[in-house]
Amino acid sequence: MPAGDLAPALIERILARLGLRERPAPTLEHLGLLYAAWCAQVPFDNVRKLIALHTRDPGPMPGSEPAEFFEHWLRSGTGGTCWAGNGALAALLRTLGFASMRGVATMLADPAARANHGTVVVRCEGRPYLLDASMLHGVPVPLDEAAPAPACAAAWAVQARQRDGRWIIGWRPLHRPAGLECRIEWLDASLESFQALYEKTRSGGPFNYALYGRRNREDGVIGVAFGKRVQLRADGTIHESAVDRHERIRIVVEELGISEALAQALPPDSPTPVAPAAAAPD
């Protein structure tokens, strides 16, 4: 088995959990089916990260190893933040025969920021496509201005365009539904570089303090962000409500699909040094 690939038995368990009856072929059609299944079944969340930081776990950051990410997802429903989730997605795609690349990007909420986001780009049938495990935009987004725009509903509002020779992705975070831009810096990053960038967030990052999680539904996006339950509907409307401890646990279990044991183990939210409006996925 090539280095960095996932074991065949693990792949079969992952595909079954995603609801895919057959092993996907490396075609654009199957890439779309696989990514849509991921967006519906694998949340973007900081549940394990918050617990690890609260307990001062000295081990590797949660989910930094793709196989470990998937074992926890299969067992307890957790996803991860960008370095973990996109590292795992890239490994899954590569093992299935897709030409996947880990990408290092920058969420542009802070003009001084750089290399604060991991993503995935796949070259398939002659074009590169963005598949991001944090944005969860539902369909592969072509990084080709000659390609038709992807059919993303207003809940995701994902757009890709070039600026100064680099790709800029516009999307809607839960805490910033008016939109945020993400700039792709470079591709073909190693798993080790993803792990090192993830490790740097241990000492500070917007997702080290308060619960954050999102998951796709047929009619949009549902989740929790900095003390609020947020729903982005397919028609572009937004619904927000405050979250108490009971509701926080309910959202984690019933809407994000994560085990109650982990929901109960979550530490209380603490004040986030970076204002939520300026935060970016880490």
C-alpha positions in Angstrom: 0.0 0.0 0.0 1.5 3.4 -1.0 2.7 5.6 1.9 -0.1 7.9 3.1 -2.9 5.7 1.6 -5.7 4.3 3.8 -6.1 0.6 4.4 -8.6 -1.3 2.2 -10.7 -2.4 5.2 -10.9 1.2 6.5 -11.9 2.4 3.0 -14.8 -0.1 2.9 -16.1 1.1 6.3 -15.8 4.8 5.2 -17.7 4.2 2.0 -20.4 2.2 3.7 -20.9 5.0 6.3 -21.0 7.6 3.5 -23.8 5.5 1.9 -21.9 4.6 -1.2 -22.6 1.1 -2.4 -19.7 0.9 -4.8 -16.1 2.0 -4.8 -16.1 5.3 -6.8 -14.2 5.4 -10.0 -11.9 8.4 -10.6 -14.4 10.3 -12.8 -16.0 13.7 -12.3 -19.5 12.1 -11.8 -18.2 9.9 -9.0 -16.1 12.7 -7.5 -19.4 14.8 -7.2 -21.2 11.9 -5.6 -18.4 11.3 -3.1 -18.1 14.9 -2.2 -21.8 15.4 -1.8 -21.9 12.4 0.6 -19.0 13.8 2.6 -20.7 17.2 2.9 -23.9 15.5 4.2 -22.2 13.1 6.6 -18.9 14.6 7.9 -19.3 17.8 9.9 -16.8 20.6 10.2 -16.4 20.9 14.0 -13.9 21.7 16.7 -15.4 19.3 19.3 -12.3 17.1 19.7 -10.0 20.0 19.5 -11.8 21.9 22.4 -11.7 18.7 24.6 -8.0 18.1 23.8 -7.0 21.7 24.6 -9.1 21.7 27.8 -7.6 18.5 29.1 -4.1 19.5 28.0 -3.7 16.3 26.0 0.0 16.2 25.0 -0.6 14.0 22.0 -0.9 15.0 18.3 -3.7 17.4 17.5 -7.0 15.5 17.0 -7.5 14.1 13.5 -4.1 15.1 12.2 -3.5 11.5 11.1 -6.1 10.7 8.4 -6.7 7.1 9.6 -7.2 8.3 13.2 -9.6 11.0 11.9 -11.8 8.4 10.2 -11.7 6.0 13.1 -13.1 8.7 15.4 -15.7 9.8 12.7 -16.9 6.2 12.3 -17.1 5.7 16.1 -18.4 9.0 17.3 -19.4 11.2 14.3 -16.8 13.9 14.8 -15.2 15.7 11.9 -12.5 18.3 12.5 -11.2 21.7 11.7 -9.6 22.5 8.3 -6.1 20.8 8.7 -7.6 17.6 10.0 -10.7 17.4 7.7 -9.0 18.4 4.5 -6.0 16.2 5.3 -8.4 13.2 5.7 -10.4 14.1 2.6 -7.3 14.3 0.5 -6.1 11.0 1.8 -9.4 9.3 1.0 -9.5 10.7 -2.5 -5.9 9.7 -3.2 -6.5 6.2 -2.0 -9.5 5.9 -4.3 -7.4 6.9 -7.3 -8.2 10.6 -7.6 -5.4 13.1 -8.3 -5.9 14.9 -5.0 -3.6 17.7 -3.7 -3.5 19.3 -0.3 -3.7 23.1 -0.7 -2.6 25.8 1.7 -4.8 28.8 1.7 -5.6 32.0 3.5 -8.9 33.2 5.0 -8.8 36.9 4.3 -10.7 38.2 7.3 -7.4 39.6 8.5 -5.3 41.3 5.8 -2.1 40.3 7.6 -3.0 36.6 7.8 -1.3 34.0 5.6 -1.5 30.2 5.4 -4.3 29.8 8.0 -6.4 27.3 6.1 -6.0 23.8 4.5 -8.1 22.8 1.5 -8.2 20.1 -1.2 -7.9 20.4 -5.0 -8.5 17.5 -7.3 -7.5 17.3 -11.0 -10.2 15.3 -12.8 -11.0 15.0 -16.5 -8.7 17.8 -17.5 -9.7 20.4 -14.9 -8.8 21.2 -11.3 -11.7 21.3 -8.8 -11.9 22.6 -5.3 -13.4 20.2 -2.6 -13.2 21.8 0.8 -14.0 19.9 4.0 -14.6 23.1 5.9 -16.7 25.1 3.5 -18.8 22.0 2.6 -20.1 23.6 -0.6 -21.8 20.4 -1.8 -20.4 20.2 -5.4 -16.9 20.3 -6.8 -16.0 23.9 -7.8 -14.0 24.1 -11.0 -10.9 26.3 -10.8 -11.2 27.2 -14.4 -12.8 30.5 -15.6 -13.9 28.8 -18.8 -16.0 26.2 -16.9 -19.6 26.7 -16.1 -20.3 28.0 -12.6 -21.1 25.3 -10.1 -24.8 24.9 -9.1 -24.4 26.0 -5.5 -27.5 27.3 -3.6 -27.5 30.6 -1.9 -26.9 28.9 1.4 -23.3 28.1 0.2 -22.8 31.0 -2.2 -19.5 29.6 -3.3 -17.7 31.5 -6.2 -14.2 31.0 -7.6 -12.4 33.7 -9.5 -8.8 34.7 -10.2 -7.2 37.8 -8.7 -3.5 38.7 -9.2 -2.8 35.2 -10.5 -4.3 33.3 -7.6 -7.7 31.7 -7.0 -10.0 33.5 -4.6 -13.0 31.6 -3.2 -16.0 33.4 -1.8 -18.2 31.5 0.6 -20.5 31.9 3.7 -19.2 30.9 7.2 -21.9 30.6 9.8 -20.5 33.4 11.9 -20.1 35.7 8.8 -23.0 34.8 6.4 -22.4 38.0 4.4 -19.4 36.2 3.0 -15.6 35.7 3.4 -12.9 35.3 0.8 -10.3 32.5 0.8 -7.1 32.8 -1.3 -5.3 29.6 -2.4 -1.6 30.1 -1.8 0.0 26.8 -3.0 -0.9 23.2 -3.8 0.8 19.8 -3.3 1.5 20.4 0.4 2.7 17.3 2.3 0.7 15.7 5.1 3.6 16.6 7.4 3.2 20.3 6.5 -0.5 20.1 7.2 0.2 18.5 10.6 2.8 21.2 11.4 0.4 24.0 10.5 -2.3 22.4 12.6 0.0 22.0 15.5 0.7 25.8 15.4 -2.9 26.4 16.2 -2.5 24.8 19.6 -1.2 28.1 21.1 -4.0 30.2 19.6 -6.7 30.2 17.0 -10.4 31.2 16.6 -11.6 27.6 17.2 -9.7 27.1 20.5 -12.3 28.7 22.8 -15.9 28.3 21.7 -17.9 25.5 20.1 -18.2 25.8 16.3 -19.7 23.2 13.9 -21.6 23.0 10.7 -23.2 20.3 8.6 -25.1 20.3 5.4 -28.8 19.6 5.1 -30.9 19.3 1.9 -32.3 22.8 2.5 -29.0 24.5 3.6 -26.5 24.5 6.4 -27.1 24.1 10.1 -24.7 24.5 13.0 -23.4 26.4 16.0 -21.0 29.3 16.0 -19.7 31.4 19.0 -22.8 30.8 21.2 -25.4 30.9 18.5 -27.4 28.3 16.5 -27.2 29.4 12.9 -29.2 28.1 9.9 -28.3 29.2 6.3 -31.3 28.3 4.1 -31.1 27.4 0.5 -33.0 30.6 -0.4 -30.3 32.7 1.2 -32.2 33.6 4.4 -30.5 33.3 7.8 -31.9 32.2 11.2 -30.0 32.7 14.4 -30.8 32.0 18.0 -28.9 32.0 21.3 -27.7 28.7 22.7 -27.8 27.5 26.3 -26.0 24.4 27.6 -29.0 22.1 27.0 -29.4 23.4 23.4 -25.7 23.2 22.8 -25.6 19.5 23.6 -28.8 18.9 21.5 -27.2 20.6 18.5 -24.0 18.6 18.8 -25.9 15.3 19.1 -29.0 15.7 16.9 -27.8 18.2 14.3 -24.1 17.6 13.9 -24.5 13.8 14.5 -21.8 13.6 17.2 -21.9 11.2 20.2 -23.5 12.4 23.4 -20.5 11.3 25.4 -18.3 13.9 23.5 -21.1 16.5 23.7 -21.2 16.1 27.5 -17.3 16.3 27.7 -17.2 19.7 25.9 -15.8 22.5 28.1 -17.9 25.6 28.4 -17.3 28.3 25.8 -14.8 30.9 26.9 -14.2 34.4 25.4 -12.5 34.3 22.0 -9.6 36.7 21.8 -10.2 37.1 18.1 -13.6 38.7 17.4 -15.9 36.2 15.7 -16.4 38.5 12.7 -12.7 38.3 12.0 -12.2 34.7 12.7 -11.2 32.2 10.1 -11.2 28.4 10.0 -8.1 26.8 11.4 
